[in-house]
Amino acid sequence: MVYAKFNNIPLKINATSNPFNGNLPILKTNDGTFNETKDIIEYFRGKNYNTEQNLSRKECAKIMAYDTMLKEKLFPALQFIWWIDEKNVNELIRPWYCKTLPFPLNFYYPGKFERQARAMLETLYPVEDNISIIENKVYSEAQKCLTLLSTSLGDSVYFLGEEPTLLDAIVYSYLAPLLKAPLPNPALQNHLKACTNLMSYTSRISERYFSNECSEYKTKESAQSIKKYAQNEFPNKRRNQFFAGFFATLVMATYAFSTGILEVPVKKDEIANVPVEDALTYDE
């Protein structure tokens, strides 16, 4: 979708939460159906939609190199964040997918994606490594990758000049979900946010090429922030009102006793039961 936006390709987007007919995305044309990203991009290029036609061989080689690096260094971390990290899976990812996918696919696909993620990580790291060691290794490699991207981008608008290319489409497709997902465990997300030029880069592409989606996201984010603030404020407000009322009552009562405005009457029977020493002191 990002590459299509960069090239102003006229597409009719049909959003669906049902991947039953194959892996998403799927491009349906008069020439056939394509469900692999590389095949879709090659089809676009065959129709003369090509942001790389004016690039040098060195720049084209850079696209291939960065694509490989992202697949090896950043993609495993995204799989870990999405399907292995228990906090993210239990509090966000699994409920999110189960709510979005239609029944009964919502019981099948989350488990399938989790098994695929675990199988991939098992091929990358020794079986004897526990989950915390694997997490540290995965995040370490991903952080190095993000830092390298940040250094490579510098103050430039895009990675290969003033206009976006396939490299920008690839990088954005990795960074945008990581930056925007409300992750309960945002360790790698925080590292990305610390790379301020990558944050600006991602936001710039979102606002320029996905303005409608960006506005919708900001609206939902604002509504969630207001709701969260109201939920946090309500019990605190009631608590503060209670303590303020209690403190005011205590001060007023203390003042009333000290000035003699308010006295506590004592019955005679109670005086009779007071020990002699205490009674004499009372009489005085």
Sequence and secondary structure as in RCSB ss.txt:
>XXXX:A:sequence
MVYAKFNNIPLKINATSNPFNGNLPILKTNDGTFNETKDIIEYFRGKNYNTEQNLSRKECAKIMAYDTMLKEKLF
PALQFIWWIDEKNVNELIRPWYCKTLPFPLNFYYPGKFERQARAMLETLYPVEDNISIIENKVYSEAQKCLTLLS
TSLGDSVYFLGEEPTLLDAIVYSYLAPLLKAPLPNPALQNHLKACTNLMSYTSRISERYFSNECSEYKTKESAQS
IKKYAQNEFPNKRRNQFFAGFFATLVMATYAFSTGILEVPVKKDEIANVPVEDALTYDE
>XXXX:A:secstr
 HHHHHTT        S  TTSSS  EEETTEEE SHHHHHHHHHHTT  TTTT  HHHHHHHHHHHHHIIIIIH
HHHHHHHHT HHHIIIIIHHHHHHHS TTHHHHHHHHHHHHHHHHHHHHS TTS HHHHHHHHHHHHHHHHHHHH
HHHTT SBTTBSS  HHHHHHHHHHHHHHHS  SS HHHHHHHHSHHHHHHHHHHHHHH HHHHHHHHHHHHHHH
HHHHHHHHHHHHHHHHHHHHHHHHHHHHHHHHHHTSS     HHHHHTS HHHHHHHH 
